[in-house]
Amino acid sequence: MWISPFLLATLAVATEHTPTEQVVITPFKPDLVDSGVYKVQHELKKAEIFPTVIDKFLPSFLLDVDWSSGESADLGNTVEVDKVQDEPTITVRRGHPASSSTVSEDSNVTYTITITDPDAPSRDNPEWSEFCHFIATGVKISESSSVVRLSGFKDIMSYKPPGPPPKTGKHRYVFLLFAPANGTTDQLYLTKPEDRKHWGTDKERHGVRDWAKENGLEPIAANFVYAQNEEQ
């Protein structure tokens, strides 16, 4: 069996009260990962997440999202609302080494995960958009020969599960992983949005991009799902 000299690092993201997890690093083939990050780019553009939610970027990580119900995020699949009420487990895998990000994959860099809905209350009438569903930071990747450790994790905005109103069609729920744009390894002091609607900006269609820019963050990974109310 051929083993690449490179390794995929996985990072399980959990809430502050969840114990630190250790995940075994698995081998990968670089060509498969390369195709993966370009697929992410393609699907984000196809779903108009580029440029509606975030400016175009080439991921340096791949982002997997799984709920205990068995639902998972797969770049635009539709999930059942009642099966994504619990906070998901988010796994981070190393992606393309020559991404568009200026951030180095430093084990001491603090990462931030967010979830945003640009279709609130509906895609045709996004007067509440964007709607903030989750912000958590303090995630650090520290590697040894076989494990990845999670440390210093905390919520800025607690997880609010998808709850699209009746007769509003499918909503996009976008997961974004950020790192400091300047690559600093210092502790981050991120602002908490004053409200979930518009991420506190009071401006329609404004949200995670504004918040990230305000806090000096740059996107390095993404995934998304669709969800809708049963009543349509």
Backbone as a ProteinNet text record, in pm:
[ID]
protein_1_A
[PRIMARY]
MWISPFLLATLAVATEHTPTEQVVITPFKPDLVDSGVYKVQHELKKAEIFPTVIDKFLPSFLLDVDWSSGESADLGNTVEVDKVQDEPTITVRRGHPASSSTVSEDSNVTYTITITDPDAPSRDNPEWSEFCHFIATGVKISESSSVVRLSGFKDIMSYKPPGPPPKTGKHRYVFLLFAPANGTTDQLYLTKPEDRKHWGTDKERHGVRDWAKENGLEPIAANFVYAQNEEQ
[TERTIARY]
85.3	0	87.9	62.3	142	100	197.5	169.1	240.7	166.5	224.9	311.4	414.3	494.8	421.7	308.8	228	124.2	70.7	-32	-150.7	-271	-391.4	-407.4	-427.1	-452.2	-599.9	-660.6	-802.3	-819.8	-915.8	-940.8	-1088.2	-1124.8	-1265.3	-1296.6	-1396.1	-1432.8	-1555	-1548.5	-1659.4	-1679	-1783.6	-1809.6	-1718.7	-1722.3	-1632.1	-1642.5	-1763.3	-1782.8	-1752.4	-1716.8	-1685.3	-1537.7	-1500.5	-1360.9	-1279.4	-1149.4	-1059.9	-1058.7	-1062.2	-1059.9	-926.8	-884.8	-765.9	-806.4	-756.7	-795.6	-670.3	-672.2	-556	-539.5	-417.5	-386.7	-385.6	-445.7	-454.3	-377.6	-323.5	-249.6	-341.7	-287.5	-368.4	-284.9	-353.1	-287.5	-308.1	-201.5	-212.4	-306.3	-308.5	-392.7	-539.9	-578.4	-717.2	-755.1	-665.3	-691.3	-699	-608	-609.9	-745	-796.1	-925.6	-1035.6	-1019	-1118.9	-1134.4	-1024.1	-1034.6	-1088.9	-1057.1	-1113.8	-1262.3	-1303.6	-1447.1	-1519.5	-1457.3	-1516.5	-1536.8	-1433.8	-1444.6	-1560.5	-1567.7	-1671.5	-1811.1	-1831.6	-1964.6	-2004.8	-1909.1	-1939.8	-1981.8	-1916.8	-1954.3	-2090.6	-2112	-2238.5	-2356.9	-2337.5	-2444.2	-2452.3	-2369.1	-2364.2	-2323.4	-2250	-2187.6	-2069.5	-1998.1	-1909.8	-1996	-2005.7	-1946	-2047.3	-2167.2	-2272.9	-2233.9	-2175.4	-2142.4	-1997.2	-1907.9	-1764.2	-1694.7	-1584.3	-1507.3	-1440.4	-1417.3	-1359.6	-1223	-1198.6	-1068.7	-1047.9	-922.7	-890	-860.4	-938.4	-919	-781.9	-730.3	-610.3	-644.6	-772.5	-822.7	-952.3	-985.5	-1116.4	-1194.6	-1323.2	-1406.4	-1518.3	-1519.6	-1625.5	-1715.1	-1846.7	-1944.9	-2037.5	-2050.3	-2132.9	-2217.1	-2345.1	-2434	-2453.3	-2487.2	-2504.5	-2618.2	-2710.7	-2824.4	-2784.6	-2663	-2618.5	-2615.5	-2673.6	-2666.2	-2523.4	-2486.8	-2355.1	-2362.4	-2261.9	-2254	-2169.2	-2220.5	-2148.2	-2162.9	-2123.4	-2118.8	-2251.5	-2357.9	-2485.4	-2591.2	-2572	-2678.1	-2787.2	-2905	-3016.9	-3029	-3037.9	-3050.2	-3189	-3233.6	-3361.8	-3342.5	-3426.5	-3411.4	-3409.9	-3499.6	-3507.3	-3388.8	-3302.5	-3185.7	-3056.1	-3066.6	-2946.3	-2961.9	-3039.8	-3064.3	-2949.7	-2873.2	-2758.1	-2635.4	-2546.2	-2424.2	-2342.3	-2297.7	-2225.2	-2078.9	-2019.7	-1875.6	-1814.1	-1713.3	-1649.6	-1506	-1473.7	-1341.5	-1266.3	-1143.7	-1060.6	-947.6	-937.8	-830.7	-744.9	-617.5	-529.4	-562.5	-561	-596.9	-480.5	-504.3	-405.3	-291.9	-165.6	-52.8	-28.3	-82.9	-60.8	-192.5	-263.4	-392.7	-375.1	-490.7	-487	-467.5	-474.8	-460	-316.1	-299.7	-165.9	-129	-220.3	-199.5	-120.2	-15.9	58.5	-14.8	4	-62	21.1	20.1	99.4	17.6	79.1	6.9	-30.5	33	3.7	-95.9	-140.5	-240	-376.5	-452.7	-587.1	-687.8	-768.7	-868.7	-1007.5	-1096.3	-1232.7	-1330.7	-1436.9	-1539.2	-1669.2	-1738.1	-1864.5	-1968.4	-2096	-2206.3	-2296.3	-2332.1	-2417	-2524.5	-2640.5	-2752.3	-2776.5	-2745	-2768.1	-2910.1	-2996.8	-3131	-3241.4	-3216.7	-3314.2	-3393.3	-3526.1	-3607.6	-3625.7	-3587.9	-3593.3	-3491.1	-3459	-3361.9	-3418	-3550.5	-3615	-3633.5	-3636.4	-3657.1	-3559.2	-3432	-3328.5	-3314.1	-3426.9	-3422.3	-3355.3	-3344.3	-3275.2	-3131.6	-3095.7	-2967.3	-2850.9	-2736.8	-2721.8	-2761.4	-2788	-2824.7	-2714.1	-2659.6	-2547.5	-2597.6	-2544.3	-2584.5	-2476.8	-2351.6	-2246.1	-2116	-2045.5	-1906.3	-1833	-1724.5	-1641.5	-1495.5	-1414.1	-1273.2	-1186.6	-1056.3	-963.4	-920.9	-955.4	-919.6	-774.3	-692.3	-552.7	-520.1	-441.8	-398.1	-257.7	-241.5	-108.8	-83.3	17	40.2	153.5	137	247.5	258.3	324	340.7	210.7	110.9	-7.8	-140.2	-139.4	-266.4	-274.4	-395.7	-423.1	-500.7	-464.9	-530.2	-607.9	-720.9	-804	-780.8	-755.8	-730.8	-786.4	-829.4	-868.2	-991.7	-1083.6	-1200.6	-1309.8	-1375.4	-1486.8	-1584.1	-1710.8	-1814	-1814.2	-1829	-1858.3	-2009	-2065	-2210.6	-2244.2	-2327.2	-2358.6	-2431.9	-2426.4	-2488.4	-2639.5	-2693	-2838.1	-2871.8	-2943.9	-2967.6	-3055.2	-3046.6	-3132.5	-3279.4	-3353.2	-3496.4	-3566.3	-3556.3	-3616.8	-3768	-3825.4	-3970.4	-4047.7	-4176.4	-4259.6	-4264.9	-4274	-4294.8	-4185.7	-4062.7	-3951.2	-3847.3	-3878.5	-3787.2	-3662	-3565.5	-3440.1	-3349	-3286.4	-3186.2	-3047.9	-2948.1	-2808.9	-2750.3	-2691.3	-2621.5	-2473.3	-2396.2	-2257.9	-2161.4	-2074.1	-1970.8	-1839.7	-1776.5	-1649.7	-1547.1	-1428.2	-1315.9	-1223.6	-1186.3	-1101.1	-971.2	-870.4	-744.2	-706.2	-620	-576.6	-508.1	-548.7	-493.3	-343.7	-298.9	-155.9	-74.4	-139.7	-66.8	-23.2	-73.7	-29.3	-61.8	23.9	-1.2	-44.2	-64.4	-110.1	-256.5	-300.1	-439.4	-528.2	-642.2	-735.5	-841.1	-877.1	-983.9	-1092.3	-1180	-1279.3	-1405	-1468.8	-1591	-1710	-1807.3	-1931.9	-2037.7	-2099.3	-2204.8	-2315.5	-2366.8	-2471.8	-2602.5	-2620.1	-2743.1	-2710.4	-2793.8	-2774.8	-2817	-2923.1	-2966.2	-2859.1	-2826	-2724.2	-2590.1	-2572.2	-2450.5	-2429.3	-2540.1	-2532.9	-2500.7	-2495.6	-2457.8	-2576.7	-2699.4	-2821.4	-2827.9	-2754.5	-2753.5	-2790.5	-2891.8	-2934.2	-2820.7	-2809.1	-2706.2	-2564.5	-2554.8	-2423.1	-2411.1	-2287.5	-2272.1	-2130.3	-2103.5	-1977.1	-1856.5	-1869.9	-1756.9	-1718.3	-1818.2	-1790.8	-1725.9	-1783.1	-1731.7	-1587.5	-1559.4	-1424.4	-1324.7	-1363.6	-1274.1	-1248.1	-1352.6	-1339.7	-1242.4	-1238.1	-1153.4	-1022.8	-993.3	-866.3	-853.2	-964.4	-964.7	-976.4	-924.2	-924.9	-980.4	-1071.1	-1128.3	-1027.3	-1028.4	-935.4	-1003.7	-1133.9	-1208.2	-1357.4	-1435.6	-1579.9	-1654.8	-1781.2	-1874.8	-2014.3	-2117.9	-2252.6	-2356.8	-2475.3	-2590.7	-2711.6	-2816.1	-2946.7	-3042.6	-3136.5	-3242.3	-3366.3	-3483	-3608.4	-3713.2	-3810.2	-3923.2	-4008.9	-4070.6	-4154.4	-4276	-4320.6	-4436.5	-4392.6	-4422.9	-4386.6	-4508.7
-120.8	0	124.5	214	338.2	437.3	493.5	595.3	723.9	834	964.3	1013.8	1093.5	1155.1	1264.1	1306.1	1408.7	1342.7	1418.6	1366.2	1458.9	1400.3	1480.4	1495	1617.5	1638.2	1660.3	1589.4	1609.9	1674	1765.4	1840.1	1833.4	1768.3	1761.7	1883.4	1961.7	2083.6	2056.6	2088.5	2064.9	2188.2	2191.1	2306.7	2310.3	2425.2	2450	2342.7	2288.8	2192.7	2050.1	2030.1	1896.6	1868.3	1751.6	1720	1722.9	1750.9	1749.5	1612	1610.1	1484.1	1468.8	1343.8	1314.5	1232.8	1272.6	1207.4	1159.8	1037.4	982.2	1047.8	1088	1145.6	1034.2	1058.5	957.2	998.8	901.7	934.3	977.6	1050.7	1094.3	1103	1109.9	1133.1	1278.7	1353.4	1497	1530.2	1447	1479.9	1476.7	1386.8	1380.1	1502.8	1548.6	1667.3	1790.3	1799.9	1912	1922.3	1810	1811.9	1850	1812.9	1845.3	1993.9	2066.7	2210.3	2285.1	2238.9	2302.5	2272.2	2154.8	2123.7	2217.1	2244.9	2339.7	2474.3	2522.9	2650.8	2649	2542.5	2530.7	2533.6	2457	2446.5	2576.3	2645.5	2773.6	2877.2	2875.7	2967.9	2930.5	2800.8	2752.9	2791.2	2785.7	2818.3	2968.1	3046.1	3192.7	3234.6	3146.7	3185.5	3276.7	3247.7	3345.3	3424.2	3554.2	3645.1	3696.7	3635.7	3689.5	3689.8	3577.9	3563.7	3598.4	3550.8	3567.9	3584.1	3657.2	3672.4	3539.7	3519.7	3394.9	3369.4	3244.4	3203.7	3056.5	3012.6	2871.3	2814.8	2718.1	2666.2	2603.4	2617.2	2545.5	2428.6	2418	2304.9	2255.8	2130.9	2075.6	2063	2093.9	2104.4	2000.6	1907	1806.7	1839.4	1826.4	1857.5	1738.2	1688	1570.5	1592.5	1554.7	1559.2	1418.8	1409.8	1279.9	1199.3	1267.3	1200.8	1121.6	1144.8	1082.4	1177.5	1296	1397.1	1451.3	1498.6	1557.9	1662.3	1748.8	1851.5	1800.3	1816.5	1768.9	1868.1	1991.8	2096.2	2112	2133.1	2166.8	2059.4	1956	1857.1	1914.9	1857	1903.6	1816.1	1880.4	1808.3	1832.5	1739.1	1753.7	1839	1939.8	2035.9	1967.5	1871.7	1808	1718	1693.6	1609	1689	1821.6	1904.6	2002.1	1962	2049.3	2048.8	1941.3	1935.6	1992.7	2049.8	2106.9	1999.1	2025.6	1923.3	1910	1800.3	1781.9	1829	1911.3	1967.8	1917.1	1851.8	1793.4	1873.1	1909.2	1989.9	1903.7	1898.1	1822.2	1916.1	1891.7	1978.3	1966.3	2081.1	2084.3	2120.6	2209.1	2244.3	2325.9	2285.8	2359.1	2494.5	2517	2644.6	2718.8	2733.9	2800.4	2950	3019.3	3164.5	3236.1	3162.8	3223.2	3264.8	3377.1	3421.1	3365.2	3286.6	3232.8	3103.5	3092.5	2968.4	2870.4	2739.5	2637	2612.5	2709.4	2707.7	2645.4	2552.5	2484.9	2579.5	2697.4	2792	2900.4	2898.5	2994.8	2957.7	3057.8	3035	3045.2	2941.6	2935.8	2966	3009.5	3045.9	2982	2920.6	2858.7	2938.1	2956.1	3029.9	2956	2984	2938.1	3057.7	3080.3	3193.2	3151.5	3217.2	3193.5	3321	3320	3438.9	3448.5	3355.5	3348.1	3370.2	3458.1	3482.9	3610.7	3605.6	3485.8	3398.9	3449.4	3367.3	3420.2	3337.7	3380.3	3493	3490.6	3596.2	3725.8	3713.2	3830.5	3825.1	3854.3	3837.1	3955.9	4009	4130.3	4108.8	3984	3955.8	3908.5	3894.2	3831.9	3932.1	3878.7	3738	3713.1	3588.7	3552.4	3465.7	3508	3438.5	3318	3201.2	3079.8	3026	3069	3012	3086.5	3116	3162.7	3096.2	3028.6	2969.1	2989.1	3016.4	3044.2	2978	2999.6	2936.4	2799.5	2761.6	2630.9	2635.1	2545.3	2537.4	2396	2384.3	2254.1	2231	2132.8	2098.8	1952.1	1925.5	1790.9	1720.7	1589.7	1502.3	1402.7	1291.5	1195.5	1126.2	1126	1046.8	1111.7	1225.7	1281.1	1430.3	1480.1	1623.2	1655.4	1761.3	1796.9	1927.6	1933.5	2054.2	2125.6	2258.1	2329.7	2471.1	2521.2	2661.6	2702.5	2609.6	2638.8	2708.1	2809.6	2875.9	2935.1	2945.3	3005	3156.5	3226.5	3369.3	3387.7	3315	3305.2	3156.9	3114.3	2972.8	2920.7	2791.2	2728	2743.6	2803	2812.7	2727.3	2618.3	2526.2	2587.2	2535.2	2582.8	2575.1	2682	2687.8	2773.8	2737.2	2820.3	2830.4	2949.6	2966.9	2891.9	2866.6	2802	2884.4	2813.1	2872.9	2973.7	2945	3033.4	2961.6	2840.7	2769.3	2720.9	2680.6	2629.3	2744.2	2724.5	2817.9	2755	2837.5	2792.6	2818.9	2716.6	2732.4	2709.2	2817.4	2819.1	2811.6	2711.5	2691.5	2748.5	2836.9	2896.6	2886.4	2843.3	2840.8	2956.4	3032.9	3150.9	3137.5	3211.7	3227.8	3375.3	3421.6	3562	3592.2	3699.5	3734.5	3764.1	3813.3	3846.1	3729.9	3615.3	3497.2	3501.3	3595.6	3607.3	3481.8	3451.9	3342.4	3396.3	3527.9	3588.9	3552.6	3569	3545.6	3643.5	3594.2	3679.7	3735.7	3860.2	3924.5	3965.8	3871	3891.2	3956.1	4038	4105.8	4010.6	4031.1	3954.5	4040.4	3991.7	4070.3	4108	4228.1	4274.4	4199	4142.3	4068.5	3960.1	3856.4	3752.5	3802.9	3883.9	3940.6	4035.1	4016.7	4100.3	4096.1	3999	3995.5	4128.8	4193.5	4318.7	4441.2	4428.8	4544	4632.9	4580.5	4652.4	4679.4	4601.3	4618.2	4487.1	4491.7	4372.3	4315.5	4180.9	4106	4130.2	4183.3	4198.3	4097.2	4052.5	3953.4	3908.2	3780.6	3719.5	3785	3829.2	3893.8	4022.3	4103.2	4227.6	4198.2	4098.6	4064.1	4013.6	3929.3	3876.4	3987.3	4078.6	4189.7	4278	4303.9	4385.4	4323.3	4190	4119.3	4067.1	4108.5	4071.4	3923.5	3861.4	3718.4	3692.2	3577.8	3538.3	3397.3	3371.8	3237.3	3137.3	3016.5	2912.9	2779.5	2769.1	2645.9	2676	2593.1	2616.7	2488.5	2486	2381.3	2440.7	2374.5	2427.5	2319.5	2345	2258.1	2345	2279.9	2341.8	2280.8	2360.8	2310.8	2394.2	2332.3	2405.8	2352.3	2437	2397.6	2296.9	2204.1	2104.3	2167.5	2282.1	2350.2	2445.6	2410	2492.5	2523.2
0	0	0	-94	-103.3	3.2	71.6	173.6	135.7	129.9	97.6	211.4	181.1	289.1	360.8	306.6	373.3	461.5	553.6	643.7	648.7	664.9	690.2	839.3	885	1027.6	1047	1137.3	1165.4	1300.7	1306.4	1428.9	1461.4	1571.6	1610.5	1694.3	1649.1	1719.3	1802.8	1933.1	2024.1	2108.3	2187.5	2271.1	2391.6	2461.4	2572.8	2680.1	2698.5	2805.9	2762.8	2632.3	2584.4	2605.2	2656.5	2681.3	2553	2565.7	2452.3	2388.1	2252.3	2180.8	2110.5	2089	2012.9	1891.9	1774.4	1651.4	1579.1	1531.9	1463.9	1328.1	1297.1	1166.7	1063.1	946.1	843.2	719.2	643.2	521.4	409.8	310.2	198.1	71.9	-43	-170.1	-209.9	-231.6	-259.3	-374.8	-482.5	-596.4	-559.1	-467.2	-424.2	-342.2	-257.2	-177.4	-266.4	-365.7	-457.8	-526.1	-576.5	-643.9	-546.2	-418.2	-316.4	-293.8	-284	-257.1	-377.9	-498.3	-617	-629.8	-583.3	-580.8	-484.7	-369.2	-273.6	-341.9	-408.6	-481.1	-580.4	-658.4	-761.6	-700.9	-593.6	-533.2	-462.4	-402.3	-338.4	-442.2	-556.4	-664.9	-721.9	-742.7	-799	-710.1	-579.4	-483.9	-454.5	-523.6	-507.5	-365.8	-297.8	-170.6	-200.9	-311.4	-374.1	-470.6	-470.1	-372.1	-269.9	-264.5	-178.5	-31.4	15.2	157.4	185.3	100.8	124	-10.6	-13.6	-135.7	-172.2	-300.3	-348.9	-286.5	-245.7	-193.2	-223.5	-224.9	-239.9	-101.9	-54.9	81.4	102.1	223.2	262.6	354.5	393.6	470.5	407.2	433.2	400.4	529.8	523.2	642.5	634.9	729.3	737.4	856.3	837.2	941.2	958.3	1081.7	1108.9	1233.9	1224.5	1339.6	1395.6	1522.9	1587.6	1526.5	1457.6	1394	1270	1221.2	1097.6	979.3	996.1	890.4	881.1	762.9	743.7	633.6	628.4	524.8	409.7	287.9	170.6	56.3	82.6	-19.7	-93.4	-14.6	-75.5	-71.8	8.8	26.7	116.7	112	194.3	318.7	435.1	561.6	620.3	704.8	772.1	897.7	912.8	1022.1	1158.7	1179.9	1311.7	1341.4	1242.9	1263.3	1279.5	1281.2	1297	1413.6	1512.7	1627.4	1727.8	1732.2	1822.2	1752.8	1832.4	1774.8	1704.7	1582.2	1506.4	1547.6	1505.7	1515.7	1384.6	1393.9	1275.5	1267.6	1158.1	1137.6	1032.4	1064.4	975.3	921.3	789.6	724.6	641.2	638.1	559.8	411.6	345.1	204.4	115.7	21	-80.3	-20.2	-40.1	17.8	-46.1	-165.3	-234.8	-248.1	-137.4	-140.3	-157.6	-176.1	-192.5	-60.5	50.1	181.5	206.6	277.3	316.7	453.9	512.2	646.5	639.8	719.8	727.3	817.4	792.1	871.8	997.8	1086	1208.1	1319.9	1393.1	1500.5	1613.7	1620.3	1728.1	1688.2	1563.4	1518.9	1576.6	1617.6	1670.1	1556.4	1542.1	1435.8	1490.4	1401.2	1439	1341.6	1393.9	1310.7	1321.7	1209.2	1208.6	1124	1152.7	1067.7	1041.7	916	881.1	781.4	789.3	697.9	617.7	487.4	405.2	349.6	388.9	330.8	433.9	529.1	635.2	607.5	613.7	636.8	513.1	393	272.8	172.8	75.7	-25.1	-112.2	-133.2	-212.5	-134	-1.5	84	201.7	176.5	279	373.7	420.7	501.9	637.2	685.1	811.4	787.8	664.1	634	651.7	689.3	722.4	867.3	899.3	1035.4	1093.2	1207.4	1270.4	1351.4	1321.5	1392.1	1486.4	1468.2	1553.1	1530.8	1640	1634.6	1750.2	1721.3	1825.4	1788.3	1887.6	1860.7	1967.3	1953.5	2046.8	2001.8	1878.4	1825	1778.8	1830.3	1788.5	1744.7	1639.1	1592	1643.8	1731.4	1782.6	1751.9	1672.9	1622.7	1697.8	1713.8	1751	1637.3	1659.1	1550.7	1513.4	1603.3	1573.5	1611.6	1680.8	1726.4	1702.9	1705.2	1702.3	1828.4	1896.4	2021.9	2007.3	2075.2	2078	2209.5	2203.6	2328.4	2322.1	2437.7	2451.6	2375	2350.9	2268.3	2348.6	2289.1	2356.6	2254.5	2295.4	2211.1	2225.7	2115.1	2116.2	2097.6	2002.5	1984.5	1986.5	2079.3	2092.9	1969.1	1950.8	1834.5	1838.1	1732.5	1713.8	1592.4	1612	1500.9	1392.1	1271.4	1163.3	1201.5	1168.5	1196.4	1093.4	966.3	861.9	878.7	864.1	878.7	770.1	792.8	690.3	562.1	452.1	319.9	281.1	321.2	284.2	198.7	154	66.5	137.3	57.5	112.6	156.3	272.1	322.9	309	279.9	281	419.6	478.7	606.1	578.8	592.3	545.3	663.6	659.4	760.7	706.7	785.1	743.1	855.8	819.9	913.6	880.9	984.3	966.6	1045.2	998.3	1070.2	1064.6	1154.8	1149	1016.1	950.9	820.4	827.5	942.2	956.3	1011	1033.1	1079.4	1223.9	1300.7	1439.6	1520.2	1615.5	1708.4	1845.1	1852.4	1977.4	2002.9	2126.7	2161.1	2085.7	2038.2	1965.4	2059.4	2037.4	2114.4	2014.3	1984.3	1880.7	1935.8	1854.2	1896.2	1886.4	1975.1	1970.6	1902.4	1795	1729.5	1828	1814	1904.6	1884.8	1767	1737.4	1636.7	1631	1530	1392.3	1386.4	1259	1205.1	1078	1010.6	1083.6	1174.1	1255.9	1328.3	1362.5	1437.3	1354.5	1221.8	1138.2	1103.8	1120.2	1081.5	932	852.6	707.9	640.7	553.3	482	398	400.4	328.1	380.5	499	561.3	675	700	804.2	827	797.9	838	770.1	646.7	579.1	651	689.5	762.1	897	966.7	1099.4	1090.8	993.2	977.1	945.9	857.6	822	943.2	1019.9	1141.3	1240.4	1242.2	1338.3	1277.9	1155.2	1093.3	1062.2	1020	991.1	841.6	799.5	659.1	647	550.1	536.4	481.7	537.7	491.2	465.3	496	467.1	469.7	400.7	395.5	360.9	399.5	361.9	378.2	328	347.2	323	378.4	357.3	323.5	273.1	257.4	359.6	408.1	496	473.2	488.5	473.6	567.4	598.2	681.2	603.9	676.2	609.8	542.4	596.1	539.8	428.2	307.6	192.7	105.9
[MASK]
++++++++++++++++++++++++++++++++++++++++++++++++++++++++++++++++++++++++++++++++++++++++++++++++++++++++++++++++++++++++++++++++++++++++++++++++++++++++++++++++++++++++++++++++++++++++++++++++++++++++++++++++++++++++++++++++++++++++

